[in-house]
Structures are given as C-alpha cells and as structure tokens.
Amino acid sequence: MAKKQLSSEELRSRLTVGHFGDAAAQELPPGDPLTVTQMVLEIDRIRPYDGNPRRQRNPQYDEIKASIRAQKRLNNAIEVTRRPDDDLYMVRAGGNTRLQILQELYEETGDEAYRKVHVLFHPWTSDQDVLGAHLVENEMRGTMALIDRALAVDRLREMFESEVGESLSRSELQRRLQEIGYTASRKLLFRFEYAAKTLLPCIPQALYGGLGNDSVEKLRKLHRSAHAVGESHGHTQDAVDMVFEESLAVTDAPDWDPGAARQELERRLAEELSLDLRTVRMELDTPPTQDSEGATGPANMPPDIGAMGQPTPLVHDASPAETPGASPGRSGAATDPVIGDGAGAGDPPPAAPPVTAPTEPAPGPAPTVAELRDRIYTLARQIATRYHYADQIQPVDIGYGYFIDLPSETVEEAGARMNRVENDYRLWTWWLLVSWSQIGLHPDRVLQTAPTHRLASAIHRGDEEEVIARHIPEPPWRALGWMVSSCLREPDFADFVALVQACRDLQHQADADDLDPWEG
C-alpha cells in the first residue's frame, strides 16, 4: 500500500508539535559548559568560596598584591565553578586571595585591566569536591595552618557522614579523601582530630598563631604521659583530662610558651594527685611501658605479663654504664651477678675472675595487632571449649579478635544438665569472655561483621537485659575478686591472665600504630 505523501505545511506542523518552539527556545537561560573550559569573567561575577578552609590572612598577601600590580594580570587562571541555580561563579580551588587582590586593585585604581580575569571553569560536582580542591591547593602551596587543615578535614568528614548516614572509621575517611584528591596518612588524620577536638578549645590563640605538627605531636605525647601518671595513682582519665586542658587554657597566647604550659601542668597535676612536684616531673619524663606512641603507663610499674603471657622479671633501675654486661638498648637488664647486703659495710668485694654473661637473644619485633588477635582468639576458644561455648565463639579481624554469642540453651536447660557449682563456673566464664571482647560497647560494628549475632542484636534493640536473663543471668560482680582468687580453675586462670595481657598488648600496639581496633 502506497504511503500518503505529506504536504510541506503538514510536515512543518508535525515537526513542531510537542517541541519548545522558537519562543520557548529564546527563554532558555544559557547553560554552563559541560567540560572544563577557559572563560573571561568580570570580577564582580565571581565570589570567594564560602567554605574556604583558610581562616587567616595569607602570609604572602602583600607580595602577591605587589606582583599582580606590577604585571596587571595573573600568572595563573583562577579556577571557578557554579552551584546549580546560583547566579555568581565561585572560586573552586585556591584563588580566594588573588580574587580579593584584584577587587582591591580595581577599587583603588579603576584600571580596567583588573576588572576582567581569565578563569578555568569546572562543571559543578559537589561541595566535598570543592572543599577538597581548596585543601589540596593550599597544601601544595604550604601556607596553611595546621588547625585550618584539621578543621577542613573535620568538615569533610561531616559531609561524607551526612551523605552516607553513618559515622566513618578513620580508614574509610582516608579512602574517601583520596577519592577527592587529598592524601593523608592515618597518623596525620589522628593528629588533625586531636588538634581540632582536644587542643582547639584550650589553646585557640596558639593554634591560630601557627602551632605546627611537631608541637601538636609533643602535646599529644605529654597528654598520654599525664594519663599514665594519673592512672598509676588511681585517678581516671577524665580527671587528668580536666587538669591537662586547664593547664593549657591558662597559658594560651599567640606566642604560646610550651615550657610555661608544662610547668603549669606539673603544678596542677601534683596538686590533684597529692604528690610533690619533683615526683610528678620525674614520672612525666619516665619512658612509657611500650614506647612513645603506645604509652599507657610509666616504665617503673610492678612486674607485668609479657606479650605472649610470660611473666616479665622486675629489673633494677640502672643505666647501661652502671650495669656491666647489660645488652645494648635494654636499660637495666644487668647480666652480672648482683652483690647484696651480705658484703661487709665499706669493704670492697673480693677479687674474682671476670664473669662471662650468657648470650641473651635479641628482642624480636613486637607482635602486630593481627597476630595479637589470633592469640586472643586461641586463648578465648580454649576457655570457651571447656564450658561448651565452642559453637558460640568465632574469630574476627576487628576488635579483640573474637565474638561470643548467647548460649544455645536457656538457664533452665543448663540448670537441669549440671550442678550449681558447674553452672556458676559456666556463668562467670561466659561473662568474662563477653567483657574482654568489648562487643557490648560496639554492637553496630559486631552486626556489620556478624548480622545474625543475637547478643549484639539485643543490645542494638535495647532489650538485652530481658534476652540475656533467659539464657545466662548476670553474676554478682561484687564477688568477682572471690571468684578469681578462690574458685577459678587453674587452667582457666592461666588462660584468662594471658588473655587479659594479650588484650592489653593489642590496645597498646593499636595506640602505637594510631589505630582503633574496632576500625579493622
């Protein structure tokens, strides 16, 4: 069948049906370029970035202004972008200082050379990308204060968390920062967080006065040493935090003196702990048990349990020069025989041939967090298996290396199967394993790894007391000392001591690596 031939009038009418038409097309506003494009704009059509991470005046402001005045132009085009539905363009990556200088020069001189500027337009993406671009640009120029960088990263964290609807771990923040072009180590992120959250409320003048990386790191280590001193004398970290923050606050100034702050801390800490000033000063200077990064207590603490559960012998305080035969790097570990009080007062010891000290193996590297998790899980499973909890315990690569769930049987079922003493052992064992796993403090992280975990689900819902009571009631914690000292079976006691020490070692090592064990 032959197709009907359309007249020119019919064809024209069909082509225009449902289309914008000439009048509608004329009303459409011009769109921004879809790719990076060079443009020339009047400076009154560009505004500074409203989230500029730099809070202080650029220290090179006068030099930059003199250069622009001499050349009557910019050496590099300003990068701009424009938010949807915004009339003005906005500085996208650095350039706020140069824009301000151009505006000043135009007002001062009226010279048309300053009224228009070459720009590089970038299509709009997101506020995160713009803030990240400004941060990268200022980082490359090296003229941005540490606290400004810290607050910018904190603002980016808030943006990311608002986007995903949940808090971000430090490793996830690091990954997202890399996606927008900003690279920062986990240690630097930890330092930024410490400066923004802890130091800024105490010493804003010092931070905005130019306090840098080294000073912030020294303050963080001093803060940790103060914690160790306070804890060794029975004070909580919160109490020490208050003393530390007040000591910094009363000494804050643009030309802040760290020595004066240290003296104020020593004085207030001695007052808080009821110690003499010399003792506090000495303990603050005492090397920590692990190292400067993972310090949690002074080195002159009582005998401890080593990383692998073996007792560490107490050694006398002495320098290597005072202890012949001491191994290099192991201060106080004397290998020569110690002469006790049996020698006659004032009499020199009898001459004796030199004693050859036994060769001591060089200390190996400290266990990693992953290795300590494996050890903790092995110990926890040994204990759990003795009390028929093997099916409830599982290894994980976050936290302290294991999760333990609710027992499979109820209180009534367990009571019908075993006598009261056995049931008490079983009850205490489960609660101790739960306590040291710390899953009760992190139910959301547990559920991310183990979505069917019944205990974490109950804690998340808020009805854990009712759920737990049906399976294994909470023991009378006032009897904990009696249970540990008198009732805990020897194999369990040895394993629990090793488990506790391994958990402590894991936390110390995580501190040394600036990690949160629950971040993976």
matplotlib code that plots the C-alpha trace (Angstrom):
import matplotlib.pyplot as plt

x = [0.0, 1.4, 2.3, 0.4, 2.6, 2.6, 2.4, 5.1, 2.6, 1.6, 5.2, 6.1, 3.2, 4.1, 7.8, 6.8, 4.2, 5.4, 8.6, 9.8, 9.2, 11.1, 9.6, 10.4, 13.9, 14.6, 13.5, 16.0, 18.9, 22.4, 23.8, 27.3, 29.8, 29.8, 33.6, 36.5, 36.5, 38.5, 36.5, 36.9, 34.7, 34.2, 35.4, 32.0, 30.6, 32.9, 32.7, 35.1, 34.4, 32.1, 33.7, 37.3, 39.4, 42.0, 40.9, 43.9, 45.2, 47.6, 51.1, 52.2, 49.3, 51.4, 53.9, 51.2, 49.5, 52.7, 53.3, 49.8, 50.1, 53.4, 52.1, 48.5, 47.5, 47.5, 50.2, 47.7, 44.0, 41.6, 39.6, 35.8, 32.7, 29.0, 26.4, 23.1, 20.7, 23.4, 23.9, 27.5, 30.5, 32.6, 36.3, 36.8, 40.5, 42.5, 42.4, 40.4, 43.5, 44.0, 40.4, 40.4, 43.5, 42.0, 38.9, 41.1, 43.2, 40.2, 38.6, 41.9, 42.9, 39.8, 42.1, 40.1, 43.0, 41.8, 38.1, 38.2, 40.1, 40.9, 39.3, 39.2, 35.6, 34.9, 31.4, 29.8, 30.2, 29.8, 30.7, 33.0, 35.0, 35.3, 36.4, 38.9, 40.2, 40.9, 42.5, 44.8, 45.7, 46.6, 48.5, 50.6, 51.5, 52.4, 51.0, 48.0, 48.0, 47.7, 44.4, 42.9, 43.7, 42.4, 39.1, 38.7, 39.2, 36.7, 34.2, 34.8, 34.2, 30.8, 29.9, 30.8, 28.9, 25.8, 25.9, 26.1, 24.1, 26.6, 29.9, 33.1, 36.1, 39.5, 40.4, 37.2, 37.7, 41.2, 39.8, 37.2, 39.7, 41.9, 38.9, 38.7, 42.5, 43.6, 46.1, 46.7, 48.2, 46.2, 48.7, 48.2, 44.4, 44.7, 46.8, 44.2, 41.5, 43.5, 44.2, 40.5, 38.7, 41.1, 43.5, 41.4, 39.0, 42.1, 44.6, 42.9, 45.4, 48.4, 46.9, 46.0, 49.3, 51.0, 51.4, 52.6, 52.9, 55.8, 54.3, 50.9, 52.6, 54.6, 51.5, 49.7, 52.6, 52.6, 48.9, 49.4, 52.1, 49.8, 47.2, 49.7, 50.8, 47.2, 46.2, 49.2, 48.0, 44.3, 42.9, 40.6, 41.5, 38.6, 40.2, 43.6, 42.0, 40.5, 43.9, 45.6, 43.0, 43.0, 46.8, 46.9, 44.0, 45.5, 48.8, 47.2, 48.6, 49.6, 53.2, 52.4, 55.2, 55.1, 57.5, 55.1, 52.3, 54.4, 55.2, 51.5, 50.6, 53.2, 51.9, 48.2, 48.9, 50.9, 48.0, 45.4, 47.4, 48.7, 52.3, 55.4, 56.4, 59.6, 57.8, 55.3, 58.1, 60.1, 57.1, 56.1, 59.6, 59.7, 59.6, 56.3, 55.9, 55.5, 57.0, 56.3, 53.4, 51.7, 52.3, 49.8, 51.8, 55.2, 58.1, 58.7, 55.4, 55.3, 56.1, 53.9, 52.9, 54.7, 53.0, 52.9, 51.6, 55.0, 56.0, 58.4, 61.1, 61.5, 64.9, 66.7, 66.8, 70.3, 71.9, 74.0, 77.2, 76.3, 75.4, 78.4, 77.2, 73.9, 72.6, 72.6, 69.1, 67.9, 68.4, 68.6, 68.8, 72.0, 73.7, 76.4, 75.7, 74.1, 76.0, 73.5, 73.7, 75.8, 79.1, 80.8, 79.9, 82.5, 84.6, 85.3, 84.1, 86.7, 88.6, 87.1, 87.8, 85.6, 82.2, 81.1, 77.5, 75.3, 74.3, 70.9, 68.7, 68.0, 64.4, 62.2, 59.7, 56.5, 53.5, 51.3, 47.6, 46.6, 49.0, 47.6, 44.0, 44.9, 46.4, 43.4, 41.0, 43.1, 43.0, 39.3, 38.4, 40.4, 38.4, 35.1, 35.5, 35.9, 32.4, 30.7, 30.7, 32.8, 29.8, 29.2, 32.7, 34.1, 37.3, 37.1, 39.6, 38.3, 38.1, 39.8, 39.8, 36.7, 32.9, 30.9, 27.2, 24.4, 24.5, 22.4, 20.4, 18.3, 19.0, 16.5, 18.0, 21.6, 20.4, 18.8, 22.0, 24.7, 25.1, 25.1, 28.9, 29.5, 26.8, 28.4, 31.8, 30.0, 28.2, 31.3, 33.3, 30.8, 30.5, 34.3, 34.7, 32.0, 33.5, 37.0, 35.7, 34.1, 31.3, 28.8, 30.4, 30.3, 27.1, 26.8, 30.3, 29.5, 26.4, 28.2, 30.5, 28.1, 24.5, 22.9, 24.7, 21.9, 23.6, 24.6, 21.0, 19.5, 21.9, 21.1, 17.3, 17.8, 16.2, 19.4, 18.6, 15.5, 17.1, 20.3, 18.3, 16.6, 20.0, 22.6, 21.9, 24.4, 26.6, 27.1, 30.1, 30.9, 32.0, 34.5, 37.5, 36.4, 35.7, 39.1, 41.2, 39.4, 37.2, 38.6, 40.3, 44.0, 43.9, 41.2, 43.1, 46.3, 44.5, 42.5, 45.7, 47.3, 44.0, 43.9, 47.5, 47.1, 44.1, 46.2, 49.1, 46.7, 45.4, 49.0, 50.1, 47.0, 47.8, 51.4, 50.1, 47.4, 44.7, 41.2, 41.0, 37.3, 38.1, 39.8]
y = [0.0, 3.3, 5.8, 9.1, 11.9, 14.8, 18.4, 20.8, 22.5, 19.2, 18.2, 21.5, 21.3, 17.7, 18.7, 21.5, 19.6, 19.0, 20.9, 24.0, 26.2, 29.4, 31.5, 28.8, 28.4, 32.1, 32.0, 29.2, 30.6, 29.8, 26.7, 26.3, 24.3, 20.6, 20.3, 22.2, 25.5, 28.7, 31.8, 35.6, 36.9, 40.3, 40.0, 41.1, 37.9, 35.8, 35.4, 33.8, 30.2, 30.4, 27.3, 28.5, 26.3, 29.1, 31.2, 33.6, 36.1, 34.6, 35.4, 36.2, 38.6, 41.8, 40.0, 38.6, 42.0, 43.7, 41.1, 41.5, 45.3, 45.2, 42.8, 44.0, 40.4, 36.9, 34.4, 31.5, 31.4, 31.2, 28.0, 28.6, 26.6, 27.4, 25.7, 24.9, 27.8, 30.2, 33.5, 34.0, 31.9, 30.7, 30.2, 26.4, 25.6, 28.3, 31.8, 33.5, 35.7, 36.6, 37.5, 39.7, 41.5, 42.1, 43.6, 45.8, 47.0, 47.8, 49.8, 51.6, 52.4, 52.0, 50.3, 48.1, 45.7, 44.4, 44.2, 41.1, 37.9, 34.7, 31.7, 28.0, 26.8, 23.4, 21.9, 21.7, 18.3, 18.6, 20.7, 17.9, 18.1, 21.9, 21.9, 19.1, 21.1, 24.1, 21.9, 20.3, 23.7, 25.2, 22.0, 22.3, 25.9, 25.0, 28.2, 26.8, 26.5, 23.0, 23.9, 25.1, 21.8, 19.9, 21.8, 21.3, 17.6, 17.5, 19.4, 16.9, 14.0, 15.6, 16.0, 12.3, 11.1, 13.2, 11.6, 8.0, 8.5, 6.9, 7.6, 6.8, 5.0, 6.7, 4.2, 4.9, 8.7, 8.3, 6.4, 9.0, 11.8, 10.0, 9.8, 13.7, 14.0, 14.7, 12.2, 12.0, 9.2, 7.7, 9.2, 12.7, 12.2, 11.2, 14.4, 16.6, 15.0, 15.7, 19.3, 20.0, 18.2, 18.4, 21.3, 23.9, 24.5, 25.0, 26.9, 28.6, 31.5, 29.2, 27.1, 30.1, 31.6, 28.9, 25.8, 23.1, 19.3, 18.8, 20.8, 19.1, 15.7, 16.6, 17.8, 14.6, 12.5, 14.8, 14.2, 10.5, 10.6, 12.6, 9.9, 7.2, 9.2, 9.7, 6.1, 4.9, 6.9, 5.8, 8.8, 8.5, 9.8, 12.3, 13.8, 14.1, 15.5, 18.3, 19.2, 19.0, 21.2, 23.8, 23.9, 24.7, 27.1, 29.4, 29.7, 30.2, 33.1, 33.9, 33.4, 30.4, 29.1, 25.3, 25.4, 27.5, 25.1, 22.2, 23.8, 24.7, 21.0, 19.7, 22.1, 21.3, 17.5, 17.4, 19.2, 16.8, 13.7, 15.0, 14.4, 16.6, 18.4, 16.5, 13.2, 14.4, 15.8, 12.6, 10.4, 12.5, 12.1, 8.3, 6.3, 4.6, 0.8, 0.3, 3.3, 6.9, 6.2, 3.4, 4.6, 3.8, 3.7, 4.5, 2.1, 1.6, -0.3, -3.6, -6.9, -7.4, -10.2, -10.2, -10.1, -13.9, -14.4, -15.0, -13.1, -10.2, -10.1, -7.0, -5.3, -2.7, 0.8, 1.4, 2.9, 0.7, 2.3, 1.1, -2.4, -4.2, -6.7, -5.1, -5.7, -2.5, -1.0, -2.9, -0.5, -2.1, -5.7, -6.5, -9.8, -9.7, -11.1, -8.6, -8.1, -8.0, -6.7, -9.7, -7.9, -6.1, -2.5, -0.4, -3.5, -3.9, -7.2, -9.9, -10.1, -12.5, -13.6, -11.9, -13.5, -14.1, -13.2, -15.7, -14.6, -13.2, -13.5, -10.1, -9.0, -9.7, -7.3, -6.6, -8.7, -6.9, -6.2, -9.1, -11.5, -10.5, -11.0, -14.6, -15.2, -13.7, -15.9, -19.0, -18.4, -17.4, -20.6, -22.8, -21.4, -21.4, -25.1, -26.3, -24.9, -25.9, -22.5, -23.6, -23.1, -19.6, -18.2, -17.1, -15.4, -11.9, -9.4, -6.4, -5.5, -8.0, -10.9, -12.8, -12.6, -14.8, -15.0, -16.1, -19.7, -22.0, -23.3, -21.4, -21.0, -23.8, -26.2, -25.6, -26.0, -29.3, -30.6, -29.6, -28.9, -25.4, -25.2, -26.2, -23.7, -20.9, -21.6, -21.6, -18.4, -16.5, -17.8, -16.5, -13.1, -12.7, -13.6, -11.1, -8.4, -8.8, -9.0, -5.5, -6.4, -4.8, -1.4, -1.9, -3.7, -1.9, -3.0, -6.5, -6.6, -5.3, -8.3, -10.9, -9.8, -12.7, -12.1, -12.5, -10.6, -7.6, -7.5, -7.4, -4.6, -2.7, -3.1, -2.1, -5.3, -7.1, -7.4, -9.4, -11.5, -12.3, -13.1, -16.0, -17.5, -16.6, -14.1, -11.5, -12.7, -10.7, -8.6, -7.9, -11.5, -11.2, -11.0, -14.1, -16.0, -15.1, -15.7, -18.8, -20.6, -20.1, -23.4, -23.3, -23.8, -21.2, -18.8, -19.1, -18.6, -15.7, -13.9, -14.5, -13.4, -10.1, -9.4, -10.1, -7.7, -5.0, -5.6, -5.3, -1.9, -0.7, -1.8, -0.2, 3.1, 2.9, 2.5, 5.2, 2.6, 2.0, -1.8, -1.6, 0.1, -3.1]
z = [0.0, -1.0, 1.8, 1.8, 0.7, 3.2, 2.0, 3.2, 5.5, 7.2, 7.6, 9.2, 11.7, 12.7, 13.3, 15.7, 17.7, 21.3, 20.7, 22.5, 19.5, 18.7, 21.6, 24.3, 23.0, 23.3, 27.0, 28.0, 30.1, 28.7, 30.3, 31.8, 29.8, 30.3, 30.3, 31.7, 29.7, 29.5, 30.1, 30.7, 33.5, 35.2, 38.8, 40.2, 38.7, 40.9, 44.6, 47.1, 48.2, 51.2, 52.8, 52.4, 54.8, 55.3, 58.3, 58.5, 56.0, 53.5, 54.9, 51.3, 50.7, 50.2, 47.9, 45.7, 45.5, 44.5, 41.8, 40.3, 40.4, 38.6, 35.8, 35.8, 35.3, 36.9, 36.1, 36.5, 35.7, 38.7, 38.8, 39.1, 39.3, 39.8, 42.0, 40.3, 40.3, 41.5, 39.6, 40.5, 39.8, 42.8, 43.3, 43.1, 44.1, 45.8, 44.2, 47.0, 47.8, 44.2, 43.7, 46.7, 45.5, 42.0, 43.7, 45.8, 42.9, 40.8, 43.6, 44.2, 40.6, 38.5, 35.9, 33.5, 33.5, 36.9, 36.0, 33.9, 34.5, 32.7, 34.5, 34.1, 34.5, 36.0, 35.9, 39.3, 41.1, 44.9, 48.0, 49.0, 45.8, 46.1, 49.7, 48.8, 45.9, 48.1, 50.7, 48.1, 46.5, 49.9, 50.9, 47.8, 48.5, 52.1, 53.5, 55.5, 59.3, 60.7, 62.6, 59.3, 57.6, 60.6, 60.6, 56.8, 57.2, 60.0, 57.8, 55.0, 57.4, 58.4, 54.7, 54.0, 57.0, 56.1, 52.7, 53.8, 57.0, 59.4, 61.1, 59.2, 60.5, 60.1, 57.3, 55.5, 55.8, 54.5, 51.4, 50.7, 51.0, 48.5, 46.1, 46.0, 45.6, 49.2, 50.6, 54.4, 56.5, 59.3, 61.8, 60.3, 60.5, 64.1, 64.7, 62.9, 65.1, 68.3, 67.3, 66.3, 69.1, 72.1, 71.6, 69.9, 72.9, 75.1, 73.0, 70.0, 70.0, 70.0, 67.2, 65.0, 65.9, 63.9, 66.2, 63.9, 63.6, 65.9, 68.7, 68.4, 68.5, 71.6, 73.3, 72.5, 74.0, 77.1, 77.4, 77.2, 79.8, 82.1, 81.7, 82.7, 85.8, 86.8, 86.3, 88.3, 91.2, 91.0, 89.0, 86.0, 82.6, 82.8, 85.9, 84.2, 81.1, 83.1, 84.7, 81.3, 79.5, 82.3, 82.3, 78.5, 78.6, 81.3, 79.3, 75.8, 73.8, 70.2, 71.2, 73.4, 75.6, 75.8, 78.7, 80.8, 79.9, 81.0, 84.4, 84.9, 84.2, 86.6, 89.3, 88.9, 88.5, 91.7, 93.4, 92.0, 92.9, 96.2, 95.1, 95.3, 92.2, 91.7, 91.7, 89.1, 86.9, 87.1, 86.3, 83.3, 81.9, 82.6, 79.3, 78.9, 79.0, 75.3, 73.5, 73.0, 70.7, 72.6, 76.2, 78.8, 82.0, 83.4, 82.9, 86.6, 87.1, 89.1, 87.3, 84.3, 82.0, 78.6, 75.2, 75.0, 78.5, 80.2, 83.3, 82.8, 85.5, 87.6, 87.0, 89.0, 87.6, 86.3, 83.3, 80.9, 82.3, 85.8, 84.8, 83.1, 80.6, 80.0, 76.5, 74.3, 74.2, 77.2, 80.1, 83.5, 82.3, 84.1, 83.4, 86.0, 89.5, 91.9, 95.1, 98.0, 101.6, 102.7, 101.9, 104.8, 105.0, 103.3, 102.3, 98.6, 97.1, 96.8, 93.6, 91.2, 87.7, 85.0, 84.6, 81.1, 80.8, 79.0, 75.5, 75.6, 72.4, 70.8, 71.4, 68.4, 66.9, 68.8, 67.8, 65.3, 66.0, 63.7, 65.5, 68.8, 67.6, 66.6, 70.0, 71.9, 69.8, 70.5, 74.3, 74.3, 72.4, 74.8, 77.7, 75.9, 74.7, 78.3, 79.1, 75.9, 74.2, 71.2, 68.9, 70.2, 69.7, 66.3, 65.1, 63.6, 62.2, 64.1, 67.8, 70.1, 67.7, 68.7, 69.2, 71.6, 71.3, 73.7, 74.9, 72.9, 75.9, 78.4, 82.2, 82.9, 80.4, 81.7, 85.3, 84.5, 82.9, 85.5, 89.2, 90.8, 91.0, 87.4, 86.3, 88.3, 86.6, 83.2, 84.0, 85.1, 82.1, 79.6, 81.2, 81.4, 77.8, 76.8, 78.9, 77.4, 73.9, 74.4, 71.9, 74.3, 73.6, 69.8, 68.8, 65.5, 64.4, 65.5, 63.4, 60.4, 60.6, 62.0, 61.1, 62.9, 66.2, 68.8, 71.7, 69.5, 68.1, 71.5, 72.6, 69.5, 70.1, 73.8, 75.3, 76.1, 79.9, 79.1, 76.4, 78.4, 81.6, 79.7, 78.7, 81.3, 84.1, 85.1, 88.0, 91.2, 90.2, 93.9, 94.1, 91.2, 93.5, 95.4, 92.2, 90.6, 93.8, 95.1, 92.5, 89.0, 87.9, 87.3, 83.5, 83.2, 85.5, 83.5, 80.2, 81.5, 82.7, 79.3, 77.6, 79.6, 78.9, 75.2, 75.1, 76.8, 74.4, 71.5, 72.7, 73.4, 69.9, 68.3, 70.2, 68.9, 65.4, 65.9, 65.2, 66.6, 67.0, 66.0, 62.7, 61.5]

ax = plt.figure().add_subplot(projection="3d")
ax.plot(x, y, z, "-o")
ax.set_aspect("equal")
plt.show()
